[in-house]
Amino acid sequence: MDIYSQKSRWKIYLALTGLVILLISIFYTNYLAEKLAQGERDMAELWLRSYNDMQKLDLNADITLQTKIIQMNTDIPAILVNEFGKAVLGSNFGPEKNMDIAFLESEIENIKASGASPIEIPNAGAIYYKKSKILTLLHYFPVLQLLLLGSFVLIGYFLFSSARRSEQNQVWVGMAKETAHQLGTPISAIVGWIEHLRMAKPNDEEVQDILNELNNDVLRLDLIADRFSKIGSDPELKEANLYNELDQIRDYMQKRAPRKVEFNFPIQKGAQINAKINQHLFAWVLENLIRNSLDSMGGTGNISATIEEQENEVSIELSDSGKGIPQNKFKTVFQPGFTTKKRGWGLGLSLAKRIIEDYHSGRIFVKSSSVDKGTTFCIKLPKT
């Protein structure tokens, strides 16, 4: 199992664990709410019976217990109605509203509309009541808990992702600059040996031809070292014709590709679409994409490119007829270390994404792909 499959599984496990915790919380909260609701109904019924008892007893009777029970209700809004269904008295609506018959009648209609049923005593009237504020808040507690938990998870994820991204960037920069530094010494030495051989065999055409090819390879190594040295610094962006850039990359890669691979790149014919790029780094991105296409085609197929000028950006698409990428891997292919090859570090597309997004303020993504049919990568750059 690769690291990204394992990472996806852990995300699923964590999500399921969070869901179980949330369901347990909702179940327990609902249990408490039901118990509290039953307690409030019992209190409302006790309040009704106490009031009726006070009405039936004579003036000299001891009503201390009934009075205390009525006074105990300090948070349940209740409305007493007579045997004819008319409001008589309210409780916990406020001093003025408790005696406002019109207000109490409207509240009764609201309670009926909510589907709540009154507590009735035969030949003694009934009582309508509403949920207390505590019970209402308890019903909303799972929603509040979900919002707080979700906010905590999002903030934590953002902070950890930022810290991890910063750490990865430091590793990238350190590795790139150290690579450029390590390449510098042998490149300088090889250049010196080439010049020494030129002077030693000035009349040997075969040797001079070999030295010319060696010099081309050294220049290529020097370009690679220069690319690595620019990682972590602010590269200089210059306006360039993207048709020219694509043509140069096509010319370089076609000479190194199998003969059965066909390149269909746009022919300029005087057309010009410009964008601000760093030519060395941008060429690196295109080379990585084309090299991946060549690896996926197994020595035969087609690689094509298109350039389209849009309102605020320029779109470059590179397509191949290779093995394709499963849809669930569209984002994973840009993560460091992801590769389907038996050899390689899986850093090419990750570097390409960094170069396009961090240095060119653009975007790179898999536009479309079908298994065994091919893939289309899209690069979008700001329009100059």
C-alpha positions in Angstrom: 0.0 0.0 0.0 1.5 3.4 -1.0 1.7 6.3 1.4 -1.2 8.2 -0.3 -3.6 5.2 -0.2 -2.7 4.9 3.5 -3.3 8.6 4.0 -6.7 8.4 2.4 -7.7 5.4 4.6 -6.7 7.3 7.7 -8.8 10.2 6.6 -11.8 7.9 6.2 -11.1 6.3 9.6 -10.9 9.7 11.3 -14.1 10.9 9.6 -16.0 7.7 10.7 -14.7 8.2 14.3 -15.8 11.8 14.3 -19.2 10.7 12.9 -19.6 8.0 15.7 -18.7 10.6 18.4 -21.3 13.0 16.9 -24.0 10.4 16.7 -23.4 9.4 20.4 -23.6 13.0 21.4 -26.8 13.6 19.5 -28.3 10.4 21.0 -27.4 11.3 24.5 -28.6 14.9 24.1 -31.9 13.7 22.7 -32.2 11.3 25.7 -31.7 14.2 28.1 -34.1 16.4 26.2 -36.8 13.8 26.4 -36.3 13.4 30.1 -36.4 17.1 30.6 -39.5 17.5 28.4 -41.3 14.8 30.4 -40.3 16.6 33.6 -41.7 19.9 32.3 -45.0 18.2 31.3 -45.2 16.8 34.8 -44.5 20.2 36.3 -47.2 21.8 34.1 -49.7 19.2 35.2 -48.8 19.7 38.8 -49.2 23.4 38.4 -52.7 22.9 36.9 -53.8 20.6 39.7 -52.5 22.9 42.4 -54.3 25.9 40.9 -57.6 23.9 40.6 -57.2 22.8 44.2 -56.8 26.4 45.3 -60.1 27.3 43.5 -62.0 24.5 45.2 -60.8 25.0 48.8 -62.5 27.4 51.1 -60.8 30.6 52.3 -59.7 29.1 55.7 -58.0 26.1 54.1 -54.2 25.8 54.1 -53.0 26.4 50.6 -49.3 26.6 51.4 -48.4 23.5 49.4 -50.4 24.6 46.4 -48.9 28.1 46.5 -45.3 26.7 46.8 -45.9 24.4 43.8 -47.2 27.3 41.7 -44.3 29.5 42.7 -41.8 26.7 41.7 -42.6 27.1 38.1 -40.2 29.9 37.1 -39.1 28.9 33.6 -42.0 27.1 31.8 -44.3 29.5 30.0 -47.9 28.2 30.7 -51.4 29.4 30.0 -54.4 28.3 32.1 -57.8 27.9 30.3 -61.2 27.3 31.7 -63.6 24.5 30.7 -64.8 26.6 27.8 -61.2 26.9 26.3 -60.8 30.6 27.2 -57.5 31.9 28.5 -57.6 32.8 32.2 -54.1 33.3 33.4 -50.5 33.1 32.1 -47.2 32.3 33.8 -43.6 33.3 32.9 -44.6 35.6 30.0 -43.9 38.7 32.0 -45.9 40.7 34.6 -48.1 42.5 32.0 -48.5 39.7 29.5 -49.5 37.2 32.1 -52.8 39.0 32.5 -53.2 40.1 28.8 -56.0 37.8 27.6 -55.5 38.8 23.9 -51.8 38.0 24.1 -52.5 34.7 25.8 -55.1 33.7 23.2 -52.6 34.4 20.4 -50.0 32.3 22.2 -52.5 29.4 22.5 -53.0 29.5 18.7 -49.2 29.4 18.2 -48.9 26.4 20.6 -51.7 24.6 18.7 -50.0 25.4 15.4 -46.8 23.8 16.7 -48.7 20.5 17.3 -48.4 20.5 21.0 -51.3 19.1 23.0 -52.6 20.7 26.2 -52.9 18.9 29.6 -56.6 18.5 30.5 -58.4 17.7 33.7 -62.1 16.8 33.2 -64.5 19.6 34.3 -61.5 21.7 35.5 -60.0 23.2 32.4 -56.6 22.7 30.8 -53.2 24.2 30.5 -51.1 25.0 27.5 -47.4 25.3 27.9 -44.3 26.0 25.8 -40.8 24.6 26.1 -38.5 26.3 28.6 -35.4 28.1 27.3 -33.2 25.4 28.7 -35.0 22.7 26.8 -35.0 24.8 23.6 -31.2 25.3 24.0 -30.7 21.7 24.7 -32.4 20.8 21.4 -30.0 23.1 19.5 -26.9 21.8 21.4 -25.9 19.1 18.9 -26.0 21.7 16.1 -23.8 24.1 18.2 -21.5 21.2 19.0 -21.2 20.3 15.4 -20.3 23.9 14.4 -17.7 24.2 17.2 -16.2 20.8 16.4 -16.1 21.6 12.7 -14.5 25.0 13.3 -11.9 23.3 15.6 -11.1 20.7 13.0 -10.9 23.2 10.1 -8.6 25.6 12.1 -6.4 22.7 13.3 -6.2 21.3 9.7 -5.3 24.8 8.4 -2.6 25.3 11.0 -1.1 21.8 10.6 -1.2 22.1 6.8 0.5 25.4 6.9 3.3 24.1 9.2 3.7 21.0 7.1 3.8 23.0 3.9 6.4 25.4 5.3 8.5 22.4 6.4 8.2 20.8 3.0 9.2 24.1 1.3 12.3 24.3 3.5 13.3 20.7 2.5 12.7 21.5 -1.2 14.8 24.7 -1.1 17.6 23.0 0.9 17.7 20.0 -1.4 17.6 22.1 -4.6 20.3 24.5 -3.6 22.6 21.7 -2.3 22.1 19.9 -5.6 23.0 23.0 -7.6 26.1 23.5 -5.3 27.2 19.9 -5.7 26.8 20.0 -9.5 28.9 23.2 -9.8 32.3 21.6 -9.0 32.2 18.7 -11.5 30.8 20.9 -14.2 33.6 23.3 -13.9 36.1 20.5 -13.9 34.6 18.9 -17.1 34.7 22.3 -18.8 38.4 22.6 -18.0 39.1 19.1 -19.4 37.2 19.8 -22.6 39.2 22.9 -23.2 42.4 21.0 -22.4 41.5 18.3 -25.0 40.6 21.0 -27.6 44.1 22.5 -27.3 45.7 19.0 -27.3 43.9 17.8 -30.4 43.2 21.0 -32.5 43.5 19.2 -35.8 41.5 16.0 -35.0 38.0 16.6 -36.4 36.6 13.4 -34.8 37.8 14.5 -31.4 36.6 18.0 -31.9 33.1 16.7 -32.8 33.0 14.6 -29.7 34.1 17.5 -27.6 31.3 19.6 -29.2 28.8 17.1 -28.1 30.3 16.9 -24.7 30.2 20.6 -24.4 26.5 20.5 -25.3 25.9 18.0 -22.5 27.9 20.2 -20.1 25.7 23.2 -21.0 22.7 21.1 -20.3 24.1 20.1 -16.9 24.8 23.8 -16.2 21.2 24.6 -17.1 19.9 22.0 -14.7 22.1 23.4 -12.0 20.8 26.8 -12.7 17.2 25.5 -12.4 17.9 24.0 -9.0 19.6 27.2 -7.8 16.4 29.2 -8.6 14.2 27.0 -6.3 13.5 29.0 -3.2 14.4 32.4 -4.6 12.3 34.8 -6.6 13.1 34.0 -10.3 13.0 36.8 -12.8 10.0 36.7 -15.1 10.2 38.1 -18.6 7.6 38.4 -21.3 8.0 35.6 -23.9 6.2 34.2 -26.8 4.7 30.9 -25.7 4.8 29.5 -29.3 8.6 29.9 -29.3 8.9 28.2 -25.9 6.8 25.2 -27.0 8.7 24.9 -30.3 12.1 24.9 -28.5 10.9 22.2 -26.1 9.4 20.1 -28.9 12.7 20.3 -30.8 14.7 19.2 -27.8 12.5 16.4 -26.6 11.7 15.0 -30.1 15.3 14.3 -30.7 15.4 12.2 -27.5 12.0 10.5 -28.0 11.4 7.1 -29.7 10.9 7.4 -33.4 7.3 6.0 -33.2 6.2 8.9 -31.0 4.6 11.7 -33.0 4.7 15.3 -31.8 1.8 17.6 -32.9 2.6 21.0 -31.7 1.1 24.3 -32.9 2.9 26.0 -35.8 3.5 29.7 -35.1 3.1 31.3 -38.5 3.6 34.7 -37.2 1.1 34.3 -34.3 2.2 35.5 -30.9 0.7 34.8 -27.4 2.9 36.3 -24.6 3.1 35.6 -20.9 5.6 36.5 -18.2 7.7 33.4 -17.5 11.1 32.3 -16.3 12.3 30.5 -19.4 14.5 28.0 -17.6 11.9 27.0 -15.0 9.0 27.0 -17.5 11.0 24.8 -19.8 11.6 22.4 -16.9 7.8 22.1 -16.4 7.1 21.3 -20.0 10.0 18.8 -20.1 8.6 17.0 -17.0 5.1 16.8 -18.6 6.5 15.5 -21.9 8.8 13.0 -20.2 5.9 11.6 -18.2 3.9 11.3 -21.4 6.7 9.4 -23.1 7.0 7.1 -20.1 3.3 6.4 -20.2 3.1 5.5 -23.9 5.7 2.8 -24.0 7.6 4.0 -27.1 4.7 4.7 -29.4 1.9 7.2 -29.5 1.1 10.9 -29.9 1.9 14.0 -28.0 0.1 17.2 -28.8 -0.1 20.8 -27.5 -2.5 23.7 -27.9 -2.3 27.3 -26.8 -5.5 29.4 -26.2 -5.7 33.0 -25.3 -8.5 33.8 -22.9 -9.8 36.9 -21.2 -7.5 37.1 -18.3 -5.2 34.2 -18.8 -3.4 32.0 -21.3 -4.1 28.3 -21.4 -1.6 25.6 -22.5 -2.7 22.0 -22.9 -0.4 19.0 -23.3 -2.1 15.7 -24.3 -0.8 12.2 -24.9 -2.2 8.8 -25.9 -0.6 7.0 -22.9 -1.9 4.8 -20.1 -4.0 7.6 -18.5 -4.7 8.5 -14.9 -7.6 7.3 -12.7 -9.9 10.1 -11.7 -9.2 9.6 -8.0 -5.5 10.3 -8.6 -5.9 13.6 -10.4 -4.7 15.6 -7.4 -2.4 12.9 -5.9 -0.1 12.9 -8.9 1.2 16.4 -7.9 2.1 15.3 -4.4 5.8 14.7 -3.6 6.8 11.0 -3.8 3.8 9.8 -5.8 4.9 7.7 -8.8 3.8 4.7 -10.7 7.2 4.0 -12.1 9.6 1.3 -10.9 12.3 3.9 -10.7 12.2 7.6 -9.9 11.4 9.7 -6.9 8.0 11.1 -8.0 9.2 14.7 -7.8 8.7 15.9 -11.3 5.0 16.9 -11.2 5.4 18.2 -7.7 8.2 20.5 -8.8 6.1 21.5 -11.9 3.2 22.5 -9.6 5.4 24.5 -7.4 7.0 26.3 -10.3 3.7 27.2 -12.0 1.8 28.2 -8.8 4.4 29.7 -6.6 6.7 31.4 -9.1 4.3 32.1 -12.1 1.1 32.7 -10.1 -0.7 30.2 -12.4 -2.4 26.9 -12.2 -1.6 23.4 -13.4 -4.0 20.4 -13.2 -5.2 17.3 -14.9 -7.9 18.5 -17.2 -9.0 15.0 -18.4 -7.8 11.5 -18.5 -9.1 8.1 -19.5 -7.3 4.8 -18.6 -5.5 3.4 -21.7 -6.6 6.4 -23.8 -4.5 9.3 -22.6 -4.2 12.3 -20.4 -4.4 16.1 -20.9 -2.6 18.4 -18.5 -3.5 22.1 -18.5 -1.4 25.1 -17.5 -3.0 28.5 -17.0 -0.8 31.6 -16.8 -1.8 35.2 -16.1 -2.2 37.2 -19.3 0.3 40.1 -19.8 
